[in-house]
Amino acid sequence: MAAQEKQAGIIHLAEQRLAERGEVIILFIKPAGRSLDHYTRFLSIDMVSRDTVTAYANKKGFIQFLAENIPFEVLTPPVFKQKSGQKRQLISWHDKYPSYSEYIGLMDSFSHSYPELCKVIDIGKSVNDHRLLVMKITDNPGIREAEPAVFLSSTIHGDEPLGLYLMLRMAEELLGKYGTESRIRRLVDSLEIWINPLANPDGTYFLSDSSVSGATRFNANQVDLNRNFPDPAKGDHPDNNSWQNETVAMMNFMKSIPLVLSANLHGGAELVNYPWDAFAALHPDDTWYRQIARAYADTAQAYGPPGYMNDRERGITNGYQWYPVHGGRQDYVNFFLHGREVSIEMSYNKIPAESGLNDYWNYNRNSLLQYISQAFTGVTGEVTDSVTGSPVMAIVGIEGHDDGSSQVYTEAENGRFYRLAVPDSYIFTVMASGYRTKKIPVVVTRDKLTTLNVKLASVPEDVLFPNPFSDLLYIVLNDPGETLELQFYDHQGRKVKHITQQVTDVKQEISVKGLAPGIYIVNMNYRNRTTRQVMVKKNDNISH
């Protein structure tokens, strides 16, 4: 009876937390025979140590968890320890977490103070109408240059605001020391650096826009935004929730850059987490990921106190080997966007005391700068038509190395590509529909982007055009009169559109309205001729 009363009290406390915060943090021992994947279906797992699991649940997830009939504890949410001894308005922003208005003011002040290096854009609104801001830092922020795009983002979990603070410090560092520190000048001159300090403002300012006190992991709809992205293993909606405002804004923005290297900052551990999160198999670039993760952790250890950034494998971990995550942004970027992203866990304490904020900046400053510089080691160039000089939509991969997820694609507008890689000798393969494939030896050296400009020769075959396209496609067929069949496949190999059309003219017009922007493999059948093309559906509404 005493045990039953105790459990009833724990359940009552959990229900109180759910009523107050929309989420509850629980700790339980995973039963033998149950996989962690089973619990990821209805819980947001936060930490795993052997079989001890810490997880967040919303109301629906908690009901499902209770059906498991597992003993559990209710944990206290992260506690905010405010800097004391001075009125907050007199405390330097370096020594405190910003209020929402202070955050907006800091972002605006950076763009106003450094217009030649910085601009701030709104990429959308949160569920509760907070602004979702991204800052572009480069030597020509008003134009798109032939430079790799690097993206740093933070606080997708609202109760992990240390990254918000660190990203504001990073923006100040890049802008303020551009004229005095050669290392920073090279980064700003040679890269497009995008910074999103706060991906989940509704969670961070859950109780009030004036303070991070009471921050929640989830957004205003009690959805974990880092489980809300399309997943390579579980499909478009692995959490069984619609894409949230914040998720849609982030996906649209990241597609528009297009990004080459990125990082998502978290709290709750001290390590660098690299792909995959959803697959047990290793990423083809596992060696590269381990090297850049190791470099971050080693540098943070050198500047931090004894024991800092030393979790798991001395500060790094493969995501799936830690615990599986489905719907995470990291796998979305790496699998669907063919970028390169890691997750950086900055502190065991999710909301470190304000008195220690400047210390965390000192621990991580050099690690963050060297992480950005990883965009300098690899291969870049443009792929063009050998006759017309027009950009070609091509697939660029490393022979015997890349698979369907790790190869990269040229930008549709200019044929440009970036393929980061470990220093070594490679055979690069460049292929495009309607062109002869080229294989080219390339040597990658550290801290240098080797140039590889490729001219592809076309081959005679039926080719759809234009590429990229909007709502109409055309094809020239010298033998009209039969039925044309087109099958469109997305990156996951799913058939998303099937068109059959009678060809009535030499130049045939084909409507493809309703097809989402993205990259597609198109199989075409006509008069027993079968061809295959890589095609890009444009998003005409995106600009940056």
ChimeraX attribute file (.defattr): number of C-alpha atoms within 10 A of each C-alpha:
attribute: neighborCount
match mode: 1-to-1
recipient: residues
	/A:1	6
	/A:2	7
	/A:3	8
	/A:4	9
	/A:5	10
	/A:6	11
	/A:7	15
	/A:8	12
	/A:9	12
	/A:10	16
	/A:11	17
	/A:12	12
	/A:13	16
	/A:14	22
	/A:15	17
	/A:16	14
	/A:17	20
	/A:18	18
	/A:19	13
	/A:20	11
	/A:21	21
	/A:22	20
	/A:23	25
	/A:24	26
	/A:25	24
	/A:26	20
	/A:27	19
	/A:28	15
	/A:29	16
	/A:30	17
	/A:31	12
	/A:32	7
	/A:33	6
	/A:34	9
	/A:35	12
	/A:36	18
	/A:37	15
	/A:38	10
	/A:39	19
	/A:40	19
	/A:41	16
	/A:42	21
	/A:43	25
	/A:44	24
	/A:45	23
	/A:46	18
	/A:47	16
	/A:48	16
	/A:49	11
	/A:50	9
	/A:51	12
	/A:52	13
	/A:53	19
	/A:54	21
	/A:55	21
	/A:56	23
	/A:57	26
	/A:58	23
	/A:59	17
	/A:60	12
	/A:61	18
	/A:62	22
	/A:63	12
	/A:64	15
	/A:65	16
	/A:66	12
	/A:67	8
	/A:68	11
	/A:69	8
	/A:70	11
	/A:71	12
	/A:72	17
	/A:73	16
	/A:74	18
	/A:75	16
	/A:76	10
	/A:77	18
	/A:78	19
	/A:79	16
	/A:80	18
	/A:81	13
	/A:82	17
	/A:83	16
	/A:84	10
	/A:85	7
	/A:86	8
	/A:87	8
	/A:88	14
	/A:89	7
	/A:90	7
	/A:91	13
	/A:92	9
	/A:93	17
	/A:94	16
	/A:95	18
	/A:96	19
	/A:97	25
	/A:98	23
	/A:99	17
	/A:100	21
	/A:101	11
	/A:102	14
	/A:103	18
	/A:104	15
	/A:105	12
	/A:106	17
	/A:107	22
	/A:108	17
	/A:109	13
	/A:110	21
	/A:111	19
	/A:112	14
	/A:113	12
	/A:114	13
	/A:115	16
	/A:116	15
	/A:117	21
	/A:118	26
	/A:119	21
	/A:120	21
	/A:121	16
	/A:122	12
	/A:123	19
	/A:124	20
	/A:125	16
	/A:126	21
	/A:127	16
	/A:128	14
	/A:129	11
	/A:130	17
	/A:131	21
	/A:132	22
	/A:133	19
	/A:134	24
	/A:135	23
	/A:136	24
	/A:137	29
	/A:138	29
	/A:139	22
	/A:140	17
	/A:141	20
	/A:142	15
	/A:143	9
	/A:144	12
	/A:145	14
	/A:146	15
	/A:147	19
	/A:148	23
	/A:149	25
	/A:150	27
	/A:151	24
	/A:152	22
	/A:153	21
	/A:154	27
	/A:155	27
	/A:156	30
	/A:157	27
	/A:158	28
	/A:159	29
	/A:160	30
	/A:161	28
	/A:162	27
	/A:163	29
	/A:164	25
	/A:165	24
	/A:166	24
	/A:167	22
	/A:168	21
	/A:169	18
	/A:170	20
	/A:171	22
	/A:172	15
	/A:173	15
	/A:174	22
	/A:175	22
	/A:176	15
	/A:177	13
	/A:178	20
	/A:179	10
	/A:180	9
	/A:181	12
	/A:182	11
	/A:183	14
	/A:184	19
	/A:185	17
	/A:186	14
	/A:187	22
	/A:188	21
	/A:189	16
	/A:190	19
	/A:191	21
	/A:192	25
	/A:193	27
	/A:194	24
	/A:195	23
	/A:196	27
	/A:197	31
	/A:198	29
	/A:199	27
	/A:200	31
	/A:201	31
	/A:202	28
	/A:203	31
	/A:204	30
	/A:205	23
	/A:206	24
	/A:207	16
	/A:208	14
	/A:209	17
	/A:210	14
	/A:211	18
	/A:212	26
	/A:213	20
	/A:214	18
	/A:215	27
	/A:216	29
	/A:217	32
	/A:218	27
	/A:219	28
	/A:220	20
	/A:221	15
	/A:222	18
	/A:223	23
	/A:224	28
	/A:225	25
	/A:226	21
	/A:227	24
	/A:228	25
	/A:229	29
	/A:230	24
	/A:231	26
	/A:232	23
	/A:233	14
	/A:234	12
	/A:235	13
	/A:236	16
	/A:237	16
	/A:238	22
	/A:239	25
	/A:240	11
	/A:241	14
	/A:242	14
	/A:243	19
	/A:244	19
	/A:245	17
	/A:246	24
	/A:247	23
	/A:248	16
	/A:249	18
	/A:250	20
	/A:251	18
	/A:252	14
	/A:253	19
	/A:254	18
	/A:255	16
	/A:256	13
	/A:257	19
	/A:258	18
	/A:259	23
	/A:260	25
	/A:261	26
	/A:262	25
	/A:263	25
	/A:264	24
	/A:265	25
	/A:266	28
	/A:267	25
	/A:268	17
	/A:269	20
	/A:270	24
	/A:271	29
	/A:272	33
	/A:273	27
	/A:274	25
	/A:275	28
	/A:276	23
	/A:277	27
	/A:278	22
	/A:279	17
	/A:280	14
	/A:281	12
	/A:282	14
	/A:283	20
	/A:284	17
	/A:285	16
	/A:286	14
	/A:287	13
	/A:288	15
	/A:289	23
	/A:290	18
	/A:291	13
	/A:292	19
	/A:293	24
	/A:294	19
	/A:295	19
	/A:296	24
	/A:297	24
	/A:298	19
	/A:299	18
	/A:300	26
	/A:301	20
	/A:302	15
	/A:303	18
	/A:304	17
	/A:305	11
	/A:306	9
	/A:307	11
	/A:308	21
	/A:309	30
	/A:310	18
	/A:311	17
	/A:312	16
	/A:313	12
	/A:314	17
	/A:315	25
	/A:316	27
	/A:317	19
	/A:318	24
	/A:319	23
	/A:320	19
	/A:321	15
	/A:322	15
	/A:323	20
	/A:324	21
	/A:325	26
	/A:326	29
	/A:327	25
	/A:328	22
	/A:329	27
	/A:330	28
	/A:331	29
	/A:332	21
	/A:333	25
	/A:334	22
	/A:335	23
	/A:336	20
	/A:337	22
	/A:338	21
	/A:339	27
	/A:340	24
	/A:341	25
	/A:342	25
	/A:343	23
	/A:344	26
	/A:345	24
	/A:346	25
	/A:347	20
	/A:348	16
	/A:349	15
	/A:350	23
	/A:351	24
	/A:352	21
	/A:353	17
	/A:354	18
	/A:355	14
	/A:356	12
	/A:357	18
	/A:358	15
	/A:359	14
	/A:360	19
	/A:361	21
	/A:362	14
	/A:363	20
	/A:364	22
	/A:365	17
	/A:366	16
	/A:367	21
	/A:368	20
	/A:369	17
	/A:370	16
	/A:371	17
	/A:372	20
	/A:373	19
	/A:374	19
	/A:375	27
	/A:376	22
	/A:377	20
	/A:378	23
	/A:379	22
	/A:380	22
	/A:381	18
	/A:382	21
	/A:383	28
	/A:384	22
	/A:385	17
	/A:386	15
	/A:387	10
	/A:388	8
	/A:389	11
	/A:390	14
	/A:391	21
	/A:392	28
	/A:393	29
	/A:394	28
	/A:395	19
	/A:396	23
	/A:397	22
	/A:398	21
	/A:399	16
	/A:400	11
	/A:401	13
	/A:402	17
	/A:403	12
	/A:404	14
	/A:405	17
	/A:406	22
	/A:407	19
	/A:408	22
	/A:409	24
	/A:410	24
	/A:411	20
	/A:412	20
	/A:413	13
	/A:414	15
	/A:415	20
	/A:416	23
	/A:417	27
	/A:418	29
	/A:419	27
	/A:420	22
	/A:421	22
	/A:422	17
	/A:423	15
	/A:424	11
	/A:425	11
	/A:426	18
	/A:427	16
	/A:428	22
	/A:429	19
	/A:430	24
	/A:431	21
	/A:432	22
	/A:433	22
	/A:434	20
	/A:435	20
	/A:436	13
	/A:437	15
	/A:438	16
	/A:439	16
	/A:440	13
	/A:441	12
	/A:442	17
	/A:443	13
	/A:444	19
	/A:445	17
	/A:446	14
	/A:447	13
	/A:448	15
	/A:449	20
	/A:450	19
	/A:451	14
	/A:452	18
	/A:453	15
	/A:454	18
	/A:455	21
	/A:456	23
	/A:457	15
	/A:458	15
	/A:459	11
	/A:460	7
	/A:461	14
	/A:462	19
	/A:463	18
	/A:464	23
	/A:465	14
	/A:466	14
	/A:467	19
	/A:468	20
	/A:469	19
	/A:470	18
	/A:471	12
	/A:472	13
	/A:473	16
	/A:474	15
	/A:475	17
	/A:476	17
	/A:477	17
	/A:478	10
	/A:479	12
	/A:480	17
	/A:481	13
	/A:482	12
	/A:483	13
	/A:484	17
	/A:485	17
	/A:486	19
	/A:487	17
	/A:488	22
	/A:489	18
	/A:490	15
	/A:491	16
	/A:492	15
	/A:493	10
	/A:494	11
	/A:495	14
	/A:496	12
	/A:497	14
	/A:498	13
	/A:499	13
	/A:500	13
	/A:501	14
	/A:502	12
	/A:503	21
	/A:504	14
	/A:505	14
	/A:506	13
	/A:507	13
	/A:508	17
	/A:509	17
	/A:510	18
	/A:511	13
	/A:512	16
	/A:513	9
	/A:514	8
	/A:515	14
	/A:516	13
	/A:517	15
	/A:518	16
	/A:519	21
	/A:520	22
	/A:521	19
	/A:522	22
	/A:523	16
	/A:524	21
	/A:525	17
	/A:526	17
	/A:527	12
	/A:528	7
	/A:529	9
	/A:530	13
	/A:531	17
	/A:532	19
	/A:533	21
	/A:534	22
	/A:535	23
	/A:536	20
	/A:537	20
	/A:538	19
	/A:539	16
	/A:540	9
	/A:541	5
	/A:542	11
	/A:543	8
	/A:544	12
